[in-house]
Amino acid sequence: MFINLALPTVMFTEPDGVKKNMSKEFDVIYGGPITMIPEGFTVFDKVDLNEGSMTVQQLMDWFA
């Protein structure tokens, strides 16, 4: 439901589905290929990292 307080309007709406990010051979913004890992990642997905204190190199090794 959307209520506009500036105007006397109430609109019933339904949200769109979650956009899944997919790999592309060419992206116009980046000017090259885009690889999504994992394929179909959404803004609602997350990664829990319970490894304690790490350096950046240890983090990169953990992701690999």
N, C-alpha and C positions, 0 to 999 in steps of 0.2 A: 504494500500500500504506500502511496506517495501522497503526502499532504503538503500543499503549498500554502504557507501562512500569509503570503503577500496577497494572494488571490483566493477567493472562496471556491477552491477546487480540491477534490479528492479523486485520485486515480488509482485503480487497482491494476497492478502490474505483476508480471511473472518474470523472475530473473532468467537470463540466458544460461546455457550450460557452461561449464568450466572450459576455458580455452587450453587445449593441450599443445605444448610446444613441440614441434616436429623439426627434424633436420631439413636443411634446404641446400640445393646445389649452388644457388646464388642468392644472396640477400642484398637488397638495394641499399640498405642503411650501412651495413658493414662492408659492402663491395666485394664479397667473396662467399665461400661456402660456410655454412653453420652446421655444427654437429651437436645434437642434444644427447646428453648422457644422464639419465636413461631417456629413451625415446618416450614422448608423451608426458613429460614432466609438467606439472601445473604449479601455479603460485601458492597452492595450498599444501603442496608436498614439502617435507622437511627432512633433514639429515640430523640424527642424534649422534653426537660424538662424545663418548664417555671415556676418553683415553687420558684425561688429566692434562698437565701442562706439556705443550709440544712446541718445537720450532716450526718455522714455515716449511723447511725441507721435510721434516717428519710428517707434517700434514699432507704434503704433496705425495709422499711415499704411501701414506695410509689410503688416500683416494685412488692411487694407481692399483 
